[in-house]
Amino acid sequence: MTKLDFYQLENGLTLVGERMEYVQSASFHLLTPGGAAWLPNGCCGAAAVLADWLFRGAGSRNSRQLIDALDSLGIHHNTTVNADHLTLNAAMEAGNLAAAINLFADILLTPRLEPDQFELSRKLAIQELQGLDDDPRGKVMLMLYEQYYPDPYGRPGLGKEAELEALTAAQGAQIAAQLADPSRMIFSIAGRYDFDAVCRLVETRFGACGKRATTALEPTPKPRSYVHHPNEGAQVHIGLMTEIPPISAGAYYQTMAAVSVLSGSMSSRLFTEVREKRGLCYAVGAKYHTLKDYAGVSCYAGTTPDKAQQTLDVTWEQFQRLKDGVTEDELQRAKVGLKSSLIMQSESSVARSAGIAGDFFLLGRVRPLEEIRDAIEGLTTGSVGNFLQRHPFETFTAVTIGPKEIRV
Amino acid sequence: MEFKHRQLDNGLTIVGEINGDAQSAAVGFFVRTGSRDETPQISGVSHFLEHMLFKGTETLSPLEVNEAFDRLGAKFNAFTSEENTVYYAAVLPEYLEAVADLWAQLMRPTLRQDDFDMEKQVILEEIAMYLDMPDFLVFDRGRELFFEGHPCGNSVLGTVDSITGLTAEQMRAYFNKRYAPNNMTLACCGNFDFDRLCQLVQRQCGAWTRQETSRLTPPCCGAIQKVYEQKTGLNRRHLAMYSDSVSMQDDRWYAAKLLSVILGDHSGSRYFWSLVDPAIADTAFMELAAMDATGAFCSYVCCDPENAAQVEDILNTLFATVASNGIEPAELEAARNKVLSSVALKSEQPMGRLINLGFNWVYRQEYFAVEQDIARLRAVTLEDVHSVLKAFNPADYTLYSLGPSR
């Protein structure tokens, strides 16, 4: 059985953990309420700036001393921004766990946030954003999410150039001060650890944090639409996204099975029809993308201009065909694939600490691996078919980047 | 962990690292062939052939191949480099033999003409995809410039012309020459039964015939040249730099690896503090690309076009300073700790171990357990790193720089 741990500090900060017997590492994710949707209007991209600025000195350490401290412990770390969170992740040899938690507590609670360093972080964020123009494949998906999700949930984590240009150190510092809100933070840990010791340490470092004021979001729906951005590249990069219920709606496993039949592997419908039978693309694939209250199935296909229209047509046809259900054989393959991913994920501390943090945020609890396995095994062509009949894919939002526009 | 190895009479080698506690197992065929083994007429054939192996055998159609992998819940793929073509899959332990059996069948493909024609379209799409990825393009072109005339400079993808002109007959001839059992290694990691795997491989592959295979390994010190080009539609300047380094067979590999981390890790390195921290470039890293009997340090920098000259000046100063003052003990320790924890994290999954296990055998006919890898990393001294620095001065580099047209 999965060994799950749970503890809540008095101030509301939640710790969730999953102990893993056969690893020597530990990994933690610290989810903070600095996601792109929650930033003040006019500050799009501030979280990307903070992701860098927070690491430019904290507590008694300046920028160089902080990076040296992380490096000397061999801590692998990265910071990501999605719609809801600015997330700090660290993975390390289990013996260095306490030192790592202390360093990350410094980063979040006592960052130096020096104005001259802010300028450098802001410059880097602008450069990264400009770099997206040289990565049409990455750019088309970010534009797609923005076009698809109700505002502000689609706001790009990388930001918008004009807002980044106008962002001040004072605004950045104000946003940074909101991050350590215990009522909206989640600390997840997986691998080899002593949960009591972790709880004591987190309590010592974060126990005094108080709740910050929050304004609820009022999302503005976006109409389904198509936008084309001309460029002189070799391919047309096609992104499309269509509606499906979010994970909290209770149909997660039916959705995963359907998306798996559509695009889970090389025998999936998209790969077979678009690439194998017609040679239209090298890269084509769809995935389930879920936030707490909104979700979609997003799809990417990249192809040369003359094949772009046919690629879209064949791709969308596969989405629409799903309303007729899935075959027994397809479902069996989807189930084995999903279970196999699940078990392989259970071997990696980084994958598990990300997984349990996501579960807790989206569902309010962590699903034991056994529960997920049983739910996958319980799927039938009837349950998946019923779900797809109730949620047929009828409209979509599309974005293309490339030398040729298509008809949608 | 237990290591076992066996060789069939026809030369096919099987290496296994058994871990009875693992939740999964991973298996891969490592074929010692890649773009460096191609002539200009068949440029790109190794990579195209890798795609064609998924197209099946006399008894398996392409769709049946894909379905067979998916029925096993396999996480599978393949890749082609300058000198290796690797086919791998990770599965739950109960499916390991079935997936190994499937790969063994696929290693004797039919190479049907109609599949060849269809897949050619996919390869041409892949070439077009990379044309829209300047970070990939600069590495490809930089390598070609650095290895000037040496087979390691050959393009893995080939060109639109070479792929368009390639025939199925040429591919079959190449296959017959290169996919000989004595030019292949089967590696397996995780929770599996080695003897049963060997029986299966003997049954499936025992009749394959040994061939005379060879590879040209002319000496290469690398050219030192700088080429600047422009491309319409780009926003940033992308720089790739190549300089001479150790080969895969060289015992100085560990010291060279640590030197590349000290100089060019994504964070906390010399590149980081002189280029990324001051926001002169948004990305800068160096990697060690050790190969068969040769090798290179390769670096990538992405910056504002107007910062490109400054980036070069900074790097030239950085290399000169390192050459004259050496590196600090603390830098070596930090790099060592970072690499050690990468090794530990990657080794948690059999799939993470597989490539290491396979390549150690392909290049050195040696097995290194994780503990031995760790011990060798721990044994590297400052003198070792300085001696690599002296033998392979990164200041002597080839640069390929691609930026927006004015």
Interface residues (C-beta under 8 A of the other chain):
Chain A: E21 Y22 V23 Q24 S25 S63 R64 I67 D68 L70 D71 S72 L73 G74 I75 H76 A91 M92 E93 E119 L120 S121 K123 L124 Q127 E128 Q130 G131 D133 D134 D135 P136 R137 N231 E232 G233 A234 Q235 H237 G264 S265 M266 S267 S268 F271 T272 R275 E276 K277 R278 G279 L280 C281 Y282 A283 G302 T303 T304 K307 D329 Q332 R333 V336 G337 L338 K339 S340 S341 I343 M344 S346 E347 S348 S349 V350
Chain B: D21 A22 Q23 S24 F54 P62 L63 N66 E67 F69 D70 R71 L72 G73 A74 K75 A90 V91 L92 M118 E119 K120 Q121 V122 I123 L124 E125 E126 A128 M129 L131 D132 M133 P134 D135 T232 G233 L234 N235 R236 H238 S267 G268 F272 W273 V276 D277 P278 A279 A281 D282 T283 C302 C303 D304 A330 E333 A334 A335 N337 K338 L340 S341 S342 A344 L345 E348 Q349 P350 M351
